Amino acid sequence: MCIAEAALTETGYFHYESMSLPLLSRFSPPSYLKRSKQQMRGFERSGLSELKAEVENLAIAAKQTRDRVDSVQAAVREDRRTVLNLRKQLEQLTDRVTSMEDRSRRNNVRLVGLPDGAEGSDAAGFLTANLSKWIPALKGCDIEIEWAHRVYDGRKSNSKRPRTLIFRVLRWQDRSAILKGARQAYPVKYTQDNVTLLFFPDFSSATSARRRNLNQVLRRMTPLGLQPFLIYPAIIKLRHNGEQMMFDSSQKAEDFISSLPQKKSMYNNSLQNIQNETTTKLQLLFL
């Protein structure tokens, strides 16, 4: 029987008295704890080494990531500066192109309200013969018209509103005389159909959009006794109490109107009338 079997009692427990000294020395608490401590220290050393290596790897990866993020942020800042510069250049080029287009149109006049087909096959000859009849200030003026034609604006062919007729005069002074004379003779009537003719300068689409944004505030100013007019490119100019005033936005013009206490009620009534007219036109449009 082996030593372990001899030491095992009937109760199932070891009986240390029956065990030999070498066996007791192997299971004695001091030696067992010593070996356990050594093993734990070994485990700790290996675990700490592995943990240290893993932390070092994570630190290296974090540094690499931080370096990449720094480089990306630097690239983003550079790209942002580039985009801002390109945007400024684009705005400058857009303004330059708009100015060039406006200059190329400076001798053009847009005629609104003339019934379709009234000009016949010779639009330039028709205008040459009738401009002085419509605008008395042009009598005796030798206005030379280079070309004239209708403008296609994308509307349906069954629209009741006639298309705009655009024409180009040879001299810029003639264009100014036509526009000034039309303002003085307002309303200019086409006697055959008794319709009102409107004469406008011709601008690029960008400038026209800016000027259209000021139409509503111009309509509000007229009932208040003010006499505003637009100057190039889109600036409201008027004289009030002997002082010349200019507004480059509708908000500034509305703030000026609101600052007139004696005309505030008239302004509110004018605004209400314009809103009612707009609502009525929209209702008729969608009937």
VMD Tcl script that draws the C-alpha trace (Angstrom):
set ca {
  {0.00 0.00 0.00}
  {1.35 3.37 -0.91}
  {1.97 6.17 1.49}
  {-1.14 8.11 0.45}
  {-3.33 5.03 1.01}
  {-1.74 4.37 4.39}
  {-2.32 7.96 5.47}
  {-5.99 7.93 4.43}
  {-8.23 6.98 7.36}
  {-11.60 5.40 7.25}
  {-13.27 8.81 7.49}
  {-11.69 9.85 4.22}
  {-9.26 12.41 5.67}
  {-5.49 12.32 5.82}
  {-3.99 11.39 9.13}
  {-0.77 13.37 9.34}
  {0.63 11.25 12.15}
  {0.68 8.16 9.94}
  {2.42 10.01 7.09}
  {6.14 9.95 6.64}
  {8.25 13.07 7.25}
  {9.10 13.64 3.58}
  {5.44 13.66 2.68}
  {4.59 16.01 5.55}
  {7.38 18.32 4.54}
  {5.93 18.48 1.01}
  {2.50 19.54 2.30}
  {3.67 21.72 5.16}
  {2.20 25.26 5.03}
  {5.49 27.18 4.77}
  {6.79 25.32 1.76}
  {3.39 25.26 0.05}
  {2.89 28.99 0.54}
  {6.39 29.64 -0.66}
  {5.84 27.72 -3.87}
  {2.45 29.41 -4.31}
  {4.01 32.81 -3.87}
  {6.71 31.95 -6.37}
  {4.14 30.76 -8.86}
  {2.01 33.87 -8.30}
  {5.06 36.05 -8.75}
  {5.82 34.26 -11.95}
  {2.26 34.73 -13.14}
  {2.41 38.38 -12.11}
  {5.68 38.93 -13.93}
  {4.43 37.32 -17.11}
  {1.05 39.03 -16.86}
  {2.61 42.40 -16.15}
  {5.02 41.91 -19.03}
  {2.19 41.10 -21.37}
  {0.11 44.00 -20.03}
  {3.07 46.34 -20.33}
  {3.68 45.24 -23.90}
  {0.00 45.69 -24.72}
  {-0.05 49.17 -23.14}
  {3.07 50.11 -25.09}
  {1.43 48.91 -28.30}
  {-1.69 50.90 -27.47}
  {0.43 53.97 -26.76}
  {2.18 53.58 -30.10}
  {-1.16 53.14 -31.89}
  {-2.61 56.16 -30.05}
  {0.38 58.29 -31.04}
  {0.06 57.18 -34.66}
  {-3.66 57.95 -34.57}
  {-2.99 61.35 -33.00}
  {-0.40 62.11 -35.66}
  {-2.85 61.12 -38.38}
  {-5.60 63.26 -36.81}
  {-3.22 66.21 -36.58}
  {-2.27 65.81 -40.23}
  {-5.94 65.49 -41.23}
  {-6.86 68.59 -39.22}
  {-4.01 70.51 -40.82}
  {-5.19 69.38 -44.25}
  {-8.77 70.37 -43.39}
  {-7.63 73.83 -42.29}
  {-5.67 74.23 -45.49}
  {-8.64 73.01 -47.54}
  {-10.93 75.44 -45.70}
  {-8.61 78.33 -46.52}
  {-8.46 77.16 -50.11}
  {-12.26 76.94 -50.32}
  {-12.64 80.43 -48.86}
  {-10.13 81.82 -51.35}
  {-11.83 80.02 -54.22}
  {-15.21 81.31 -53.05}
  {-13.90 84.86 -53.01}
  {-12.41 84.39 -56.46}
  {-15.70 82.92 -57.68}
  {-17.65 85.88 -56.31}
  {-15.21 88.29 -57.91}
  {-15.39 86.49 -61.25}
  {-19.19 86.28 -61.02}
  {-19.42 90.00 -60.33}
  {-17.04 90.68 -63.20}
  {-19.04 88.53 -65.61}
  {-22.29 90.14 -64.43}
  {-20.80 93.59 -64.95}
  {-19.59 92.64 -68.43}
  {-23.01 91.26 -69.34}
  {-24.73 94.38 -68.03}
  {-22.39 96.58 -70.07}
  {-23.11 94.53 -73.17}
  {-26.84 95.17 -72.60}
  {-26.57 98.87 -71.81}
  {-28.11 99.87 -75.18}
  {-31.02 97.42 -74.85}
  {-34.59 98.33 -73.91}
  {-37.30 95.90 -72.82}
  {-40.85 96.72 -73.94}
  {-43.58 95.03 -71.90}
  {-47.27 95.00 -72.75}
  {-47.21 95.20 -76.55}
  {-49.66 92.58 -77.90}
  {-48.06 89.63 -79.67}
  {-47.87 90.12 -83.42}
  {-48.50 93.88 -83.30}
  {-45.01 94.56 -84.63}
  {-45.54 92.44 -87.73}
  {-42.55 91.02 -89.56}
  {-40.39 94.15 -89.12}
  {-40.14 94.82 -85.40}
  {-37.34 97.39 -85.73}
  {-39.24 99.38 -88.35}
  {-42.43 99.23 -86.28}
  {-40.65 100.65 -83.24}
  {-38.91 103.37 -85.25}
  {-42.27 104.52 -86.59}
  {-44.13 104.45 -83.26}
  {-41.70 105.39 -80.50}
  {-42.16 109.12 -81.08}
  {-45.96 108.61 -81.08}
  {-45.93 106.83 -77.75}
  {-43.31 109.09 -76.15}
  {-43.73 112.77 -77.12}
  {-40.25 113.66 -75.82}
  {-38.74 111.62 -78.66}
  {-40.22 113.72 -81.44}
  {-37.49 114.96 -83.72}
  {-34.99 112.43 -82.36}
  {-33.26 110.24 -84.91}
  {-33.26 106.95 -83.01}
  {-31.57 104.10 -84.84}
  {-32.65 100.61 -83.83}
  {-30.17 97.85 -84.62}
  {-32.46 94.88 -83.95}
  {-35.65 93.91 -82.14}
  {-37.29 90.59 -81.28}
  {-39.56 88.90 -78.79}
  {-38.07 87.16 -75.76}
  {-38.97 83.57 -74.99}
  {-39.46 83.33 -71.22}
  {-40.54 79.70 -70.90}
  {-44.24 80.43 -70.43}
  {-46.98 78.41 -72.05}
  {-48.03 79.52 -75.50}
  {-51.64 80.00 -74.38}
  {-50.65 82.63 -71.79}
  {-52.68 85.82 -72.10}
  {-49.74 88.04 -71.25}
  {-47.74 89.09 -74.32}
  {-44.08 88.24 -74.48}
  {-41.53 90.95 -73.84}
  {-40.12 92.74 -76.89}
  {-36.46 93.61 -76.55}
  {-34.68 96.01 -78.89}
  {-31.22 97.55 -79.14}
  {-30.53 101.15 -80.10}
  {-27.31 102.34 -81.65}
  {-26.48 104.97 -79.04}
  {-26.67 104.77 -75.27}
  {-28.02 108.33 -75.15}
  {-31.06 107.19 -77.15}
  {-31.72 104.43 -74.65}
  {-31.59 106.95 -71.79}
  {-33.92 109.29 -73.69}
  {-36.44 106.49 -74.26}
  {-36.50 105.47 -70.59}
  {-36.68 109.05 -69.34}
  {-39.37 109.99 -71.85}
  {-41.42 106.91 -70.92}
  {-41.33 107.90 -67.25}
  {-42.47 111.42 -68.10}
  {-45.27 110.21 -70.39}
  {-46.54 107.48 -68.06}
  {-48.88 105.78 -68.68}
  {-47.81 105.12 -72.26}
  {-50.79 103.70 -74.17}
  {-50.93 101.50 -77.23}
  {-54.04 103.07 -78.72}
  {-55.09 100.16 -80.91}
  {-55.76 97.87 -77.94}
  {-55.69 100.53 -75.20}
  {-53.01 98.69 -73.23}
  {-50.25 100.24 -71.14}
  {-46.72 99.92 -72.45}
  {-43.84 99.70 -70.01}
  {-40.20 100.40 -70.88}
  {-37.39 98.94 -68.80}
  {-33.61 98.76 -69.04}
  {-32.17 95.36 -69.90}
  {-29.86 93.74 -67.38}
  {-28.35 90.34 -66.70}
  {-30.43 87.79 -64.83}
  {-28.43 88.31 -61.62}
  {-28.89 92.08 -61.65}
  {-32.55 91.74 -62.65}
  {-33.18 89.44 -59.68}
  {-31.58 91.93 -57.30}
  {-33.71 94.74 -58.69}
  {-36.90 92.65 -58.53}
  {-36.32 92.14 -54.82}
  {-36.76 95.89 -54.38}
  {-40.02 96.20 -56.30}
  {-42.27 95.64 -53.31}
  {-40.65 98.30 -51.13}
  {-40.71 100.72 -54.07}
  {-44.46 100.19 -54.37}
  {-44.83 100.92 -50.66}
  {-42.90 104.17 -50.93}
  {-44.98 105.70 -53.72}
  {-48.24 106.14 -51.70}
  {-46.22 107.86 -48.98}
  {-45.33 110.75 -51.27}
  {-41.78 109.57 -51.80}
  {-40.30 109.47 -55.28}
  {-37.78 106.62 -55.27}
  {-36.00 105.24 -58.30}
  {-33.44 102.55 -58.94}
  {-29.88 103.17 -59.97}
  {-27.37 100.60 -61.13}
  {-26.99 97.89 -60.08}
  {-29.79 97.67 -57.48}
  {-29.83 100.74 -55.26}
  {-32.88 102.75 -54.20}
  {-32.28 106.47 -54.43}
  {-34.62 109.20 -53.17}
  {-34.64 112.68 -51.66}
  {-36.30 113.33 -48.31}
  {-36.42 116.72 -46.58}
  {-33.71 118.00 -48.89}
  {-31.42 115.07 -48.08}
  {-30.40 112.51 -50.68}
  {-30.73 108.96 -49.41}
  {-29.65 105.62 -50.87}
  {-30.56 102.07 -49.81}
  {-28.89 98.94 -51.16}
  {-31.38 96.52 -49.56}
  {-35.12 96.35 -49.07}
  {-34.68 95.93 -45.30}
  {-32.84 99.24 -44.99}
  {-35.55 100.97 -47.03}
  {-38.31 99.44 -44.88}
  {-36.50 100.53 -41.72}
  {-36.39 104.06 -43.10}
  {-40.13 103.99 -43.84}
  {-40.88 102.69 -40.37}
  {-38.88 105.57 -38.88}
  {-41.31 108.12 -40.37}
  {-43.91 108.51 -37.57}
  {-46.26 110.79 -39.49}
  {-46.45 108.30 -42.34}
  {-46.55 105.06 -40.36}
  {-50.31 104.58 -40.69}
  {-50.13 105.29 -44.43}
  {-47.33 102.75 -44.71}
  {-49.35 100.10 -42.89}
  {-52.37 100.76 -45.12}
  {-50.18 100.58 -48.21}
  {-48.68 97.30 -47.01}
  {-52.13 95.85 -46.36}
  {-53.35 96.90 -49.81}
  {-50.35 95.31 -51.49}
  {-50.87 92.08 -49.55}
  {-54.54 92.04 -50.53}
  {-53.68 92.61 -54.20}
  {-51.10 89.83 -54.10}
  {-53.56 87.43 -52.47}
  {-56.21 88.24 -55.08}
  {-53.79 87.68 -57.95}
  {-52.70 84.33 -56.51}
  {-56.31 83.24 -56.10}
  {-57.09 84.15 -59.71}
  {-53.93 82.39 -60.86}
  {-54.96 79.06 -59.32}
  {-58.64 79.16 -60.32}
}
mol new
graphics top color blue
foreach p $ca { graphics top sphere $p radius 0.5 }
foreach p [lrange $ca 0 end-1] q [lrange $ca 1 end] { graphics top cylinder $p $q radius 0.2 }
display resetview
